[in-house]
Amino acid sequence: MRSRALSVLPFLVLSMAACSEDLPTSSGDSVAGSWRKIEGGLGENHFDAVWANASDTVIALGAEHPVYRFDGTTWSRSPTPVGNYTFSSMWASSPRNVYAVGTNGLAMHFNGSSWTQLVSGFAGDFTDVWATGTGDVFVAVAELDRGRVLRYSGGAWTALRDTLVAGPRAIWASGAQDVFVAGDGGFVARQTGRFWTALSEFGSAESWLDAWGASATSVFFVGSEGVIGHYESSVFTKIQSPTTSTLRGVYGFSDDDVWAIGEGGAIVHFDGASWSLVESGTASDLRDIWGFDGGAIAVGFNGTVVLYDGSRWHAPFDGRSHVYQDMYGFSERDVFAVGRVGANTGFVRHIDGREWVLPGQELLSVWGFDPEDVYAVGRLGGIYHFDGAGWSPMASGTNAILTGVCGARSAAGSRVYVVGGHGTIRAWDGAAWTPMLPPSQYLLDLRDVWAADPADAFAVGSTGAVLHFKGPLGSLTWVEEETGLYGAGFQAIAGRSGSDVIAVSGNGRVFRYTGSSWAEMQLPNGDDAPLVDVSFTGRYGAIVADPHTLFLLQGGTLRPPIDIPFLGTITTAWTTNRVTFVAGWQGALFEYRE
């Protein structure tokens, strides 16, 4: 059924090679006992900076302050001792000498085992960092409508002489006495002694966002709306760009082999004569790029990672702005996932690749009688029906957030039940959605519903009680059943029959109904991580624990936990026989086959 967990996980074990090659990113059969990544990013909301000195030594900085490292086999994630800051740039000479900067004067150094904050005493946003082989670290600082450049050397901070005419966004240095800086208003400047020399006119509309130099006499700049500049032999020139997408990163191997990346997955290349647009393998915004012997890596929004292998770019982690909240299927080839795309637009994806964007708000739950009779519900009372050809809205008669949907058929008739905020319950009899009555005192939020029969349905929510509809059809009243859960509410419910139902809670507890009463089941690992979803099909079931753990049920037995190969949040699962699908943030969609 559905869930909405939002936390992030402390670390990941996931092979970059596996995600790009061994685990195919398109539909196809997976082997027994393995994961198949259908789509999704690495797991971070977005990456701001990346550095690499080989294909097996990569460091990336996430927006929420974690550090991601790839050692050639696995990615790992670790936190940084950062408070209310956002990273903006990173420079390193090795994995044991890393400098990172960010908002509100953030400057940090990593020695290979721990991070140390470098207190500069200067305010403003630290927007870019570059260092030289002599140990001098230069930082661009934006202060309101002006800026400055700081030097960190020998454990001390100093400011280069004179402030800048506008906020700097890019910095590059060929040596301790030769610094290039560029930024807002189109300004580009160079300091080779005590004073800054302007290389371009200030006051234009563009903003320069990154810089890289092959030498002191050949420096490239990129920025807003695809603008490209080149400083060569003491002359700064704007160059015809093949894109209007904002370019946010530039890196080169020589002055006739330069790459720039940017919004919408834009990648452009300079071969010494002209710039050309290159296929990137992603449509996600890219934020930073770094090269190494034999290749390059770029990172961006929604956990996207793209690699250059010396001949082409491809995206082993192609993140999307989608958040999946629920899944339901009829076979392993016929599964629906719902959620949102962007800020709050309803979205449906079928496992075969079909997608629908629905007007209105985020969708939170999906269920169906068959592949041509499917219901999805969401915010503002939204209910949609799929007839095999397309989705159409239904009049629900409520503006409440609808968080769960499920139904059943029998010889006596059929019902589809939806539940939501403030104790909302509606039932569809094929003609209209009829309000139903929770217990008079139950006005808290309902989160999920499951039906064994049109006259036998269960609903759970923000208390530890279960609401039970026992019929007969035509009755409108639900009764409350105590389970023994206190201090937390239930997140999801599902079952195999009216005498075999499982409900999972936000404090890591599992309760089972056997036809007359509820009893607690113990998780195999004894963990108390929030449980966010449960699914049943026949003898097989699946439970998702926040943020990335899967428990499978076979018959009445909970099996040991399985780690889901995703760094971010997994919110939902659906299982059939020995195939389980999970989905979550950044468009993550995986299949596990036993």
C-alpha positions, 0 to 999 in steps of 0.5 A: 500500500502507500507510505511517505517516509522522508529520512535519509540513510547513513551509507550505501553499498552499491557498485557503480559498475553494477548499476551501469552494466550488471543491473540494466536500467531498462526492462528485461529479465533479472537473474535469481537473487539479484536486484535490477535497477529500472531507473533512479539516481544515486539517492541524494537530492542533488550533488553540488561538487565532485572530484576524482583522480581515477575511475575508482577514486571519486568524492561527491558532495551532497546538498544535505551535507553528506560526502559520497565516496566511490572506491572502484567497487562500492559507494559509501556515504558519511556525514560532515560536521556541518550545520545550516550550510550548503556546499558549493564547491570542492577542490582536492589533490588527493583523497586525503587533501580535500577542501570544500566551501559553501554558504555562510562562510563555510570552509572545510578540510578533509584529511582522509579520515575526518573533516575540520572546519576552517574558520576564516572570520569572513562573512558571505557565501564561499562560492568556489575554491581552487588550490595550487601546487604550492599549497595556496587555497583560493576562495571566491566570496560573494558579499551582497553586491560585491565580493572578494578573494581569500587565500588560505595558506599555512593555516592562516586566512588573508584577503587579496587586496581590493574588493571586486565589483560584483559577487564572484562565482568562479575562481582558477589559479595558475600559481600563488601570484596568478588568480582569475576570478569571474562572476555576476554582471559578466565581470572577469578579472585577473590578479598577478601582483597586488591589484586586479585587472579587469579582463571584460566589461562589467554590467552585462546580463550574464553571470560566469559560474565556473572557470578552468585553465590549461595554463596561465595563457588559456583559461575557459569560463562558462555561465548563464544561458550557455555563455562561454568565454576564453582568455588567450594570449592576454585577450578575453573573448566570448565564444559562440556556444552550441547551447542556451542552457546555463553551464555550471561546470567546466573541465579540460584535459588540454586547451583543445579538449575541454568539457562543460556541463549544465542544466537539462543534462547539457554537455558541450565539448571544445576540440580546439576549433569549435564547441559542439553539443554532446549527448549526455544520457540524462535530462537532469541538471548537472552541477559539476565536472572533474576529469581524470586519466581516461575519463571524466565524471559529472554530477547533478540534481536528483542524485544523477551521475554521468561518466565519460569513458573516453569515447562517450557519456552515459548515466549509470545513475539518472535521477528524476524529480519524481517521488513514488508514494505507492505501487500496485500490480497484477503481475510482474509485467503489469505494475503501476506506481504513483506519486508526484513529479516536480513540486506537486503534480500527480504522476503515474508510471507503468512498469512497461515505461508508460507514464501519465501526468495528471492535473492536480496534486500529488497521488498517494495510493493506487489499487485496482480490480484488474489492469483496466480498472485501476484507482489512484487517490491523492491530495485535495480529494483527488480520485482518478480512474484508469480504464485501460486507455487513460485516466479520468478524474472522479468526483470524490465529494471531499477536499481531504488528503486521500492516502489509501485506496483498496477494494474487493468483489464478491457475489454480493457486489463490489466496493472500493474504499478510500481513506484520508485526513480527519477520519475521511472514509468514502466507498464506491459502489459503482455509481457514487462515492458515499461518505462512511462513518468512523467511530465518533471520537476518531477524527485523526488522520487515516493513512491506509486501507485494505479490503478482504471482502466488500463487507470486510475492510480495515483502515489504519492511521495516526493512532495504534487502533485499527478501524474495521468495517464488518458489513453488511453492505449498505451499512456506513459504520466502522468500529475501532479495534485495539492492537496494543500499539501505543506511542505511534500510529500505523503507516500501512496495512495489507493482507491475504484474507480476512483472517490474515492481515498485517499492519506496520507502524512508524516505530518499527512494529508489526501486528498481525490479525488472525481473525479475532485479535491482533498480536505483535510479530517480531522483526528478524533483526530486532530493529525499530526503524520506521516501517513505511509500507506492506504488500501481500500477494498470495503467500508472499509479502513485503515490508519496507523499513525506512530508509532502504530495507526490505523484509520479505514474508513467506507464508507466516514467516518474516525473513532476514532483512535485505538491503535495497541498493539505493542511497535515498528513501524507498517509500513503497513495495509491491510483491508477487510470487518471488518478484518484488518491486520497490520505489521511492525518491529521485525516481528510484524503481527497483526489482528484486527477483529470488 
